[in-house]
């Protein structure tokens, strides 16, 4: 049986949580494969909004098993908080939520190191969510990390101490003003580890292999977006994992030839939180309207998101790198009332017209080249069928499909799971 992937194609916050929630009824297993609590997946149903950070978005579906894969980094303190927030739903976590023994742990000192590293960078800071993501992946690839399964070993606290001591020395090295009480943070951390240990730790690659043998359906849920990929994103303003399709293979132990559909999610416009290049960014009323109507504030940090026109150069690149087979366009409703829509179809880069993402986007060297499209006035939020969509929106969709050469199968017209139009 095949594995399907669901990925964000821009700089994150495309609305993956909602779509996974809509799609989950078709899958037996939902698996997160990278990232950690830097993600904020928002789900809305029955008038209530839920934000998940590490727990996969299939958690509310009765029969779905939710798996946190080996490629994910887990902060036990945030994880416990997430579980507490879900307590009122009476979900059977022991049955529904599985954790890979190979997933790495975010230690309190990883978070402190993240803060120290960012503070030391001054204006060049990445705009990290400060959840300790970068330092944890550094320890993973540096072969110093502590994995979930290690907490079952008798000597793991000795290893913890050695690593935390090293981190403290590194924090001193940064020589920045970071206030903290490590003893307090550690108390919290170790008690959260005990809560984590109440869940089931598994060898998830084996579990997924057996599940495939038994004909179970699996959806791999990406976090962040393709343009934040450590290799293919706008480096160094990226996150520290592979957010693109290949990340699902390494982050779950799924073989590449087992992947079938690759669902690519994008917003009808573009947003970015944190620093880094964003060629189509708007500083005018259009951008302000996107931010206000689209409620563009980070689900994890609450920071306002930068807003801009849709960038097809970047989107095509993401479609290409991921091998996207179906597209899903989110937040079309936010653009209702715009008199015009601009779509970036090429860049003027150092005097040349280019249609690919260059090695380095220095903002001063890139000017977007736009195609202007008509806007629409109609409120989309009550629409339920694709035949109801206004002509100008259909023209916009047709234009994107032609440029991207992949069908747009879902148009989302509001945050609720019901506000989803299939084409
Ligand atoms: P980090 O992964 O927390 O270190 O953050 C690195 C960059 O990725 C920053 O610009 C963050 O704002 C951005 N980022 C990380 N996670 C997300 C996300 O889930 N959505 C959008 N941006 C994110």
Boltz pocket constraint, residues with backbone or C-beta under 6 A from the ligand:
constraints:
  - pocket:
      binder: B
      contacts: [[A, 11], [A, 12], [A, 13], [A, 38], [A, 39], [A, 40], [A, 126], [A, 127], [A, 128], [A, 129], [A, 130], [A, 131], [A, 132], [A, 133], [A, 134], [A, 223], [A, 224], [A, 225], [A, 228], [A, 237], [A, 238], [A, 239], [A, 240], [A, 273], [A, 274], [A, 275]]
      max_distance: 6.0
